[in-house]
Amino acid sequence: MSTSCATLPNSVKLELFGSRSSARLHPHRSRCGLSRRDFAFKGIVAAGASVMASSTVAAEPSKAQGLEKLPFKPEGYNYWTWRDRKIHYVVEGEGFPIVLIHGFGASAFHWRYNIPALAKNYKVYAVDLLGFGWSEKALIEYDALVWRDQVVDFVKEIVKEPAVLVGNSLGGFTALVAAASLEDQVKGVVLLNNAGQFGDASPETTESEETVLQKFVVKPLKEIFQRVVLGFLFWQAKQPSRIESVLKSVYINAANVDDYLIDSITRPADDPNAGEVYYRLMTRFMSNQRKYTLDSVLSQLSCPLLLVWGDLDPWVGPAKALRIKEFYPNTSLVNLQAGHCPHDEVPELVNKALLDWLPTITSAPSLQPL
């Protein structure tokens, strides 16, 4: 992925990342925008009654020195059959359950430095969303509610007790919509530079009747063109050198952009169906996102919320975290000097933030199994 200015429409950038306000706060970080080729991997890479005080922690450059790392297994760890689809997940430790949900284009392995540290005190699950990572590249119509349903059923069928949901980017928005559906079965939500936008959900519109020319000539030609262009962009996007370049553009400190991380992205991209999944995500999933907004989802939430925010993220800056905190008062905020994926860039600080906050949730009495 390059810094090409062949950008997605502004509405797409705002819908997924909600970046309008952060661009104002960080004009020196503005670039030519989020291109289709960039989006595939920049998205990886694309909650008590009182408000706890915000804190700011500065990150020292490091390569996760001294942190235990989840062993990379090319064959994956555990598999669960959901709606006749194979879903990959990792589980480590014992105790109160935490479910980690990755961002766009990533996998459970993106939590490599978080799982071992958190598993010393908690039972930690990291699940691959359908279409990503080691989970099946299902040829379905992708929608935010597909991943919501997957996480809801994962908590009910695999975790089987109340849990805390933790998500980065797209995984953050998935954690929110799943928590809203699970209600009291989710005891808290943690968001790391989550996707989603504020604003009124788009009303349903009635499509005007297609003409014969549109249906049989214009529409098929448009799809052919999209397939050719997106097919080329997907091939280009999954090249290791391109992935490395993109990761380094969203990791402010790129010390952890290594072979492990790159391999965890390239392997799933080699799946025979990965190109088709990418096409469906780019042409169908993206166009449906205005139906879901942070306003509507947060209005349904009742549990405590923790924001662990990489303030130097070029797409989702600190203004979005402040707006979430303003909209949803039952929020704690930890600001970090990091980019879009703070859990992997400064894992020691993210682990500390979680380990400081989780006891306030897990000490709640009478947690009943599902």
N, C-alpha and C positions, 0 to 999 in steps of 0.2 A: 504494500500500500504506500502510495507516494503522497506528496503534498499537492497533488493535482487539484485544480479548481473546478473540475467537472463535478459539481456538487449535487447533493440531493436537494430537493426543494426545502426552503426554510421551514415550512410546516413540519416536515419529517424530522429535522434536527430538533425543533422545539418540542415536538410531541414526545420523542424518545428521551432526550436529555434535559429539556426545559432550560436551555442555556441562554436565553435572551438577557436576563439580568446579570449573569456571570460575565457575559461579554462586556457589559458596561463597567463592571468592577475590575476586570483584567484586560484592558484594551491592548496592553503590551503582549498578551498571549493570543490575540486573535490571529487566525490564519485564513487560508482561502476557503475554509469551511470543511464540512464532513462529506467526502466523496463516497460514492457507492463502493469503490474498492477499499477505502479506509474503513467504512462502517463495519465491514465484516469482522474486523479484528480490533478496531478501536473501541468497539462496544464491550470487548472482553474486560477488554483492555480499554460492543457497542458492541413501652413505649410508655401506682401511686397518684395521687391527686395533686401533689405539689410539683413545681418545676425545679429541677436541680440546676445549680449554677453551671454555666458553660466553662470549659477550660481549654487552654491552648497549649499544645505540646510541640516543641520543635524537634524535628528529626535529624539525627546525626547520620551522615553518609555511612552505610555499612552494607555488608552482604549477608544479612541475617546471621552474623557471627554467633556461634554457640547455640543456635536454635536447632532443635531436632526437626528433621524433614520427613514427611510421608514418603516411603519408598515408592518409586515409580514402577508400576506393573503394566507392561504392554497389554496383558490380557484383562486388566481391570481387577476389581475386588469382588463385589457381590452383585447379584442380579435379582431383580424382582419383575414379575410379569404383571403389567398393568394394561388393561384393555387389549390383551393379546399382543402387547408391545414389550420389548425387553428394555428394562430400565436399570442403569448402573448406579451403584451407590457404595460409599465407604462408611464403615462404622467402627469406632474405636472408643475405649474407655467405659466407665460405669458411672451411674448417678443420674442426675436430672438431665433430660435430653435437650440437645441443641441441634437444629437442622440448618446446615449451611447451603445456600443456593447461589450458584455462580452467575456471572453475567453473560452477555451475548458472545457466542463463539468460544467460550471457555468450558471448563469441566470441573469435577470434584478435585482434580489435581491442582487447581488454582489456589486451593486452601492448604497447600502442602506444609506451610509453616504454622498454620493455625490449629490444624487437627491434633497433632501430638501434644501441643501445649495445653489446649483446652481439655483434652482427654484425660489429663492427670486429675481433674476434678469433676468432669461431666461425661455423659455419654454423648459422643459427637457423631452426627450423621452428615455426610455431604452427598447430595444427590445430583445426578446429571439430568437436566431437563430433556424432555423428548426432542429429538432432532439435533442434540448437541453432545459433545464428549463421547463417552462409550455407550450411551443410550442409543436405541434404534433410530435410524434416520427414516422415520415414518413418512410416507407420502400422503399427508393429510392437509387439510386447510388449517394453517396455524393461526392461532388467536390467543390473546393473553389469557383467556379463560381456560384454554387447554392446559396450560402450565399451572394455573390456579387449581384446577381439578386434580392434576397429577400430585401436587404438593398436599392438598387436602387428603387425598386417599393414601398418600405415603405416611402421613401422620397417623391416620386411622388404622392402616393395615400393617405397617412396619414399626413405627415408633410406639403406638398403642398407649400413649399417655400424654398429658399436657406437655408442651414444649415451648422453647423460644425459637423463633425463626430469624435467621440472619441472611441478608442478601446484598449483593453488590450489583449496581447498575440494573440491568433487566431483572436480575434475581431479586433485587430490592423491591421492585414494583410487584413481582410475583409473590414475595413474602407478604406484602401489604394486602393484596387481594385475597390470598389464602387465609390470612389471619382474620379478615373481615368475615369470611365464610365459616371459619372454625370457631369464632367467637371465644367463649371462655376456655376452649381447649388450647389456645395460644396465650401464654402468660406474659409475653413480651416480644417486641420486634426490634431488630437492629438493622439500620440502613447504612450502607456505605456507598455514597455517591450514586443514589438510586436514580433509575429512569422514571419517566412520567412528567406530566405538565399540569400546571394549574389552569383553571378556566372551565367554562361551562362545557359539558359534554355535548358533542354535536347532535342536533336533533336528527331523527330519521328523515331522510329525504326520499321522495318518490322519483325514481329514475324515469326520464322521458323515454318514450317508446323509440326503440332503435329502428332506423331505416334499413332497408335491404342492403344498401351500400355499406352502412356502418357494420352491420352484422356479418356480412359475407366477404367484405373486402378490407375495410379499414381495421376492424378488430383483429382478424387473423394476421394481417401484415404487421400490426403493432406488436402482437405477441411474438412473432418471428424475430422482429428487430430486438425486442427485449431479451429474448433467449440468446441471441448471438452476442449481444453486448454484455449481458450479465454472465454468460458462460465464459467469455474471455476474462472478465474482471474476477470471477471466482478462481479461474486457473492462476491468474496473476496473484490474487490475494493469498493463496495457500503456499506460495513459494517461501521457504524458510528465511531467505534474505529479506523478503518483503515484510514478513511477520516480525522479524527482529527490528526492522526500521520503524514499524508502527508502534510496537511495544515501547521502544525507546522514546517515542514522541509523547506517550501518555504516562510513562514512569519518569518523574522528575529526577530521581536518582536511579539510573539504569543498571546498577550493580547486580540486581537479581534477574535481569533479562539474560537467561542462560539456556543451555541446551535442554535441560529438563522442561522449562516452561515452553520453549518453542516446540519440542517434541510432543507435548501434551495438546498442542493445537494442530500440528500437521497430521498426526495419526488419524484423528476423526475426520479430517478434511479429505482423506484418501478413500473414505467409504464410497462405494459405487453410487449411492443415493444422495451423497452430500451436496452435489451440484444442484440437483433438483430441489432439495430442501432450501438451499440458499436462494434459488430463483423464487420459490413460493414466499419465503420470508421477505424478500425485497419488493415483490410486486403485490402481494396480497396482505400479509401480516402488517406491513408498514402502513398501508392505506386504511387500515381499520382502527388505528390506535386512538383517533380522536374521540372514539366512543367512551374511553376510560380516562378519567382525570384524577389527580391527587385529591382534589376537593371531595369528590364523591366517595372515594375509597376511605380517606381519613375520617369522613363523617360517620362511617360505619364501624370504626375502630374503637375499642374500649380499653385496651391494655397499655402498659407503659411503652414508650418508644425511646430508643437510643439512636442518635445520629453520630456516626464516626466518620468525619468528613475530611477528605483530601482537598484542602483549600486551593491547591495549585492545579487542580484538574482543568484542562483547557475547555472542557464542555460543560461540566456541572460544578460551577463555582460555589463559594460559601453563601451567596445570596439565596440560593435555593434552600439550603439548610435552615437559614434564618426564617425564611417564609414558612417552611414546614413547622418550625418551632412556634411561630406566631399563630399559625392556624390551629395547631394541635398542642395545647398547653402542657399536656402530660408527657413532655419531651425533655430529655437530657442531650447535651451536645458536647462532643469532644472534637476540637479542630486540630488537624495535623498538617504539617508542611509536606504534603505528598500529592500525587496525581490521582488518576481515576481509579486505581486499584490499591488503596492503602494497605489492605490486608496482606498483599504480597510484596509491596514496596517497602513498607515499614511494619512488618508483622509483629515485632516485639512491642510496638506501641499500641497496635490494634488489640493484641492479646491482653495487654495490661488494661486497656479501656473496658474490654469485655469482662475480664476477671474482677475488675472493680465494681462493675454494674450488676453482673449476674446474681450475686448474693442478695441483692435487694429484691430480686424476682423469685429466686428459688427458695428463699426462706419463708415464702407465703405458705400458710398452713392448709392442711386437708386437700392436697392435690389428688384427685381421683383418676384412676385409669379410664381410658375411653371405653 
